[in-house]
Structures are given as C-alpha cells and as structure tokens.
C-alpha cells in the first residue's frame, strides 16, 4: 500500500556518524543512549545490541571519566553500530575518547569551557575524521545568556548555538549537527524552528528529560511530530526514563505514523467495542510481542467486526475482519480466505512471516538480476 510521506524535508548538508549519513537525502536516523555503567563493558554491549535489534542506527555512550574512556574503546570493538561519545565538563576526555575510536563527539557548549578548549576538540575531530554534535540544553545555558534572557527562551538557545557554530566555522569545521533541547514542548518547537531558519547543518531532534514512559512519549510525539511535519529534523532521540530500546521503538513509531520511515509492522487496529467478534486487545498485544523482530515495512489491519473492517482491510497489505466462527482475510486489497477466529494470533503471525519471506526473496532476486546486468 502507499508508504509515501507528503512532508517536504528542509534540505540540509550531509554529515556522517561512522558509516551512517545524517542530513541531505539520508533517512532520518533513530538513536538512543546507554544507561548502563559505561565501565561495565558486557552490560553496555548487551544493551547496545538490544537497541540495534530494535532498529537503532547508532548509539550514544557517556564517558564521564578517563576510566570510562578505556571501557568505551572495548565497547566500540564489540558492537555493530557507530558510537557517539557524550562529553561534559572535561575537554581532555573528548581528546582521549577520539583516540579510542568514537565516531562522533557530543559536547555541550554551556559546560565545556572556553574557546581554546573547543578549538582543541575541533582539531582532534578533524585529525580523526569524525563529526561533532553541539548539544544546547535549556537547563545548562551559559551564565551570561541566563542573565541576559532571565529564563531559557528559544532566542537564548539560538544565541548559544550560533556562538559555537561561529567557532566551528572559524576553524573550518563543517562535520557537525546541532540540537537545541528543552523539556518543554513549546520551547523545543521554538528553538528548533529558529535554528532551522538560520543554518543548513543537520539537526538532532529531542525533548530533553521528557519524563517517564507514557507522558514522555506523548510529549516527544507532539514536539517532534510538529517539527517533522515542518520538514525539520535529520536524526532523533526520544529521552525517556525507560529502557533505551523502548526509546528506539517510540522513535520509529513517530516516523512510521508520518510515513517518513518504516521499521517493521504498522499495526492498524480498532479500539475494540461490544461489536467485536474476538478479544481485539488480547490478540493485538500478542501480535505486537510476537512480531517485534520484523523489520520489513508491512501494514497489518486487524478489526473486530465488519463495520470498518473491510474498508481498513482493503488499504493494508494484510487485513483481517473479525467474524464468528471464521474471520475474513484480505491480501493486497482483495478478499483472500477465511481463518479460524479462535486461532487468530497464530494464523496472522504465520501470514505476516510468509509475506515477509516473499518480500525478501523478491528483493534477493532483484539484487541477483541487478548484479548480472552490471
């Protein structure tokens, strides 16, 4: 079915975090940050791999101490995605972690210190051929800006960002992305819209300290959804007091809802009512858990009765219309066959996996065809 998004993305420069392109025509990437102790290499590697399984394009790891820098080097050797090193207060850590193979250095202008220190970090990033993220946070603006504006505003965050962009530009460093995060939805929207109008380097979107799972998800979806609809944003992180792999899933769900990027099954389900011919909520929860591993874009519609069922089913790759004792299956918009309503989760899972297998085989044939042609 149609997976095209009507959103026109603002053109930005393309930079790289390792082998992942950000900006330009690159897909909007989804990232998260580890919350294990970086010095616990095994736990951190395991967490990164769980995020990769959920679809993470790259990960960020905090390196607050020199001991954690050593650990970062070990982690880097053992994971399959690029790593961003998160540095605060001590610019020497940035220099050391670049030696350990960091793909990108994230510094917060408000707390890294004077221009000379920033210049050394830039020289180091240039030397290693890696990118940087300038992360402006409403909660840690420079003292003089706090005084000038009295409180964090979009303009204050813009001024902080532009100051640091100026240093980067004077030192002929172009491989950077910018974030201007706040924990407030309006402040986030304001700051990103202001910076997007001023620069064409890629933007890293996020609501900082968005909160616990449910409220943080809602806040992030509203703020990031608003920016993405404006065509703003090249990479994103959902900041939740939750597991990082959950952040990755929410990030993709936001992109999926806007038809920007697909990552697995797009579930269409009715909220369920007394018309339902089976327990919609139970079946959907079971399917969501069972089909987590699937990365192919597929629209799956499961509706409890025949009021909206057929209409939704015709628009999906696979659609199921609830009835008793047998539910009707649509494939590619056409009526296909009946399945046992008591065995819905099993039947639907099998169909989805078969559909994915067919897609993968088709892609493999196309690749072989392309190789033989070239």
Helices and strands as residue ranges (DSSP letters): E 15-17, E 20-22, E 29-33, H 41-54, E 58-62, H 66-78, E 82-87, H 91-99, E 104-107, H 109-112, H 115-128, E 131-137, G 138-140, H 143-149, H 154-170, E 176-181, H 185-198, E 204-205, H 213-229, E 235-237, H 244-257, E 265-269, H 280-290, E 298-303, H 309-315, E 318-321, E 326-331, E 334-340, G 341-343, H 344-373
